[in-house]
Amino acid sequence: MSPLHDFAERATALLVRMASDPDPALASAYDELLFEPLYRVIRQRGTSLAMQAAKRIGPDVTVPAVQPGDLDAIAIETTVSALERARNSAGRFVAERGDGASWALGAAGTAYIDVVRDFYGVRRKLQAVPVDPQSMTEVADTHRTAVSPEQVVETRAALEAALSRLTPEERYVVLARKQFGLSYAEIATYLFGQPDATRRVDNLWQSARRKLTEAERAWNAADE
């Protein structure tokens, strides 16, 4: 039996709805339902993993040994990342093959590896791929479209209206997350001076997503 069995039915219903409905309220409900129990499971399993030496899981992938003092921050970040991955892959979820809580638990495996590697600054090796500059030009040319001045003004006004809905902290989180790719722990450190304040960061992120979705709906409704 899954350690998240008590939350399976509700999590499954939410995940199925998220596959066809982008409502941020569903994502928030899913996170609130599973955050605490999933964190406890990850924290418990992380305790045993923290006692192991660094291990190589692939030709270019090594997972560093976790220091006991870092375990809480890593467990929180892994929980946040696992829930985010579970939500983002809701379209691939099949209820007949498992439940919505186990789906998040399954995402925690790769999330843990990535979080630990990011936490200790270990990155996968990147392979350089030569690209013909001319081919890049050709690709760029195929995406050129004529945009009228009226469209530019309208789009800019809509974007400014959407951003005006966000608080300064929400704008900070959106920029740090989407533009700079910072982890929740990194954002919490820079924003609050507390690397373990990742739950506060996630609340800001979910709130910003909800407001931006509402702004997009308002914009689309105005065009109809």
C-alpha positions in Angstrom: 0.0 0.0 0.0 1.3 3.4 -0.9 2.2 5.7 2.1 0.0 8.3 0.5 -3.0 5.9 0.2 -5.3 8.1 2.3 -5.0 10.9 -0.2 -5.1 8.8 -3.3 -8.8 9.2 -4.3 -8.9 13.0 -3.9 -5.5 13.5 -5.6 -6.6 11.3 -8.6 -9.7 13.4 -9.1 -7.7 16.6 -9.0 -5.1 15.3 -11.4 -7.7 14.1 -13.9 -9.4 17.5 -13.9 -6.0 19.3 -14.3 -5.4 17.4 -17.5 -8.2 19.3 -19.2 -8.6 22.4 -17.0 -5.7 24.8 -16.4 -7.5 26.5 -13.4 -4.7 27.4 -10.9 -7.1 26.6 -8.1 -6.9 22.9 -9.0 -3.1 23.0 -8.8 -3.2 24.8 -5.4 -5.7 22.2 -4.1 -3.5 19.3 -5.3 -0.4 20.9 -3.6 -2.2 21.6 -0.4 -3.6 18.1 -0.2 -0.2 16.3 -0.8 2.5 18.7 0.5 2.7 17.6 4.1 2.3 13.8 3.6 4.7 13.8 0.6 7.2 15.8 2.5 7.2 13.3 5.4 7.8 10.4 3.0 10.6 12.2 1.2 12.2 13.4 4.5 12.1 9.9 5.9 13.6 8.3 2.8 16.1 11.1 2.5 17.4 10.3 6.0 18.7 6.9 4.9 20.0 8.3 1.6 21.9 11.0 3.4 23.9 8.3 5.1 25.2 7.0 1.8 28.2 8.1 -0.1 28.0 9.9 -3.4 26.9 7.5 -6.2 27.1 7.5 -10.0 23.8 6.7 -11.7 24.9 7.3 -15.2 28.0 8.0 -17.3 27.6 11.8 -16.8 25.4 11.9 -13.7 26.7 11.7 -10.1 24.5 12.4 -7.0 26.5 13.9 -4.2 26.2 12.7 -0.6 23.7 14.8 1.3 24.9 16.4 4.5 22.5 15.8 7.4 22.2 19.6 8.0 21.0 20.1 4.5 18.3 17.4 4.5 15.3 19.6 5.5 15.9 22.2 2.8 16.5 19.4 0.2 13.3 17.5 1.3 11.2 20.6 1.0 12.6 21.5 -2.4 12.1 18.0 -3.6 8.5 18.0 -2.4 7.8 21.3 -4.3 9.6 20.0 -7.4 7.8 16.6 -7.4 4.4 18.3 -7.1 5.2 20.7 -9.9 6.4 17.8 -12.1 3.3 15.8 -11.3 1.0 18.7 -12.2 2.9 19.5 -15.4 2.6 15.8 -16.6 -1.2 15.5 -15.7 -1.9 15.0 -19.4 -0.1 11.7 -19.3 -1.7 10.4 -16.1 -4.0 7.4 -16.5 -6.2 6.7 -13.5 -6.6 3.1 -14.4 -2.9 2.5 -13.9 -2.4 4.3 -10.6 -3.6 7.1 -8.3 -2.8 10.8 -8.2 -0.8 10.6 -5.0 1.5 7.8 -6.2 2.0 9.9 -9.4 3.5 12.6 -7.3 5.6 10.1 -5.3 6.9 8.7 -8.5 8.0 12.2 -9.6 9.9 12.6 -6.4 12.7 10.2 -7.5 14.0 12.3 -10.4 13.2 15.5 -8.5 15.4 14.4 -5.6 18.3 13.7 -7.9 18.0 17.1 -9.6 17.5 19.0 -6.3 20.5 17.5 -4.7 22.7 18.2 -7.7 21.5 21.8 -7.9 21.9 22.2 -4.2 25.6 21.3 -4.3 26.2 22.9 -7.7 26.7 19.7 -9.7 25.5 19.9 -13.2 25.2 17.4 -16.0 27.8 17.6 -18.8 26.6 19.4 -21.8 27.4 18.3 -25.3 28.2 21.0 -27.8 26.3 20.6 -31.1 27.7 22.6 -34.1 25.0 24.6 -35.8 25.3 26.3 -39.2 24.6 30.0 -38.7 22.8 30.1 -42.1 20.3 27.4 -40.9 19.5 29.6 -37.9 18.8 32.5 -40.2 16.5 30.4 -42.3 14.5 29.3 -39.2 14.2 32.8 -38.0 13.0 34.0 -41.4 10.2 31.5 -41.4 8.8 32.9 -38.1 8.6 36.6 -39.3 5.1 38.0 -39.1 3.8 41.5 -39.7 2.4 43.1 -36.6 0.3 46.2 -36.8 1.0 49.2 -34.4 -2.5 48.7 -33.0 -1.6 45.1 -32.1 1.6 46.2 -30.4 -0.2 48.8 -28.3 -3.0 46.4 -27.4 -0.6 43.6 -26.4 1.6 45.9 -24.4 -1.4 47.2 -22.5 -2.6 43.7 -21.8 0.8 42.6 -20.5 1.1 45.7 -18.3 -2.4 45.0 -16.9 -1.5 41.4 -16.2 1.7 42.4 -14.4 -0.1 45.1 -12.4 -2.1 42.4 -10.7 1.0 41.0 -9.1 2.5 42.1 -5.8 6.3 43.0 -5.8 7.0 39.6 -4.2 5.0 37.7 -6.8 6.8 39.5 -9.6 10.1 38.7 -8.0 9.2 35.0 -7.8 8.0 34.8 -11.4 11.1 36.5 -12.7 13.5 34.4 -10.6 11.7 31.2 -11.5 11.0 31.6 -15.2 13.8 33.9 -16.3 16.7 32.8 -14.1 15.6 29.3 -13.3 16.2 29.6 -9.6 15.1 26.9 -7.2 12.6 27.5 -4.5 15.3 27.3 -1.9 17.4 29.9 -3.8 14.4 32.3 -4.1 13.6 31.9 -0.5 17.2 32.8 0.4 17.3 35.9 -1.7 13.7 37.0 -0.9 13.4 36.1 2.7 16.9 35.3 3.9 15.6 31.8 4.8 16.4 28.9 2.5 13.7 26.8 4.2 10.9 29.2 3.4 10.1 27.4 0.2 6.4 27.0 1.1 6.0 30.8 1.2 7.7 30.9 -2.2 5.3 28.3 -3.6 2.3 30.2 -2.3 3.5 33.3 -4.1 4.1 31.3 -7.3 0.7 29.8 -7.2 -0.9 33.1 -6.5 0.9 34.7 -9.4 -0.1 31.9 -11.7 -3.7 32.3 -10.7 -3.7 36.1 -11.3 -1.9 35.8 -14.7 -4.4 33.2 -15.8 -7.3 35.4 -14.8 -5.7 38.3 -16.8 -5.3 36.1 -19.8 -8.9 35.0 -19.7 -10.0 38.7 -19.4 -7.8 39.5 -22.4 -9.2 36.7 -24.5 -12.8 37.6 -23.5 -12.2 41.2 -24.7 -11.2 39.9 -28.1 -14.4 37.8 -28.6 
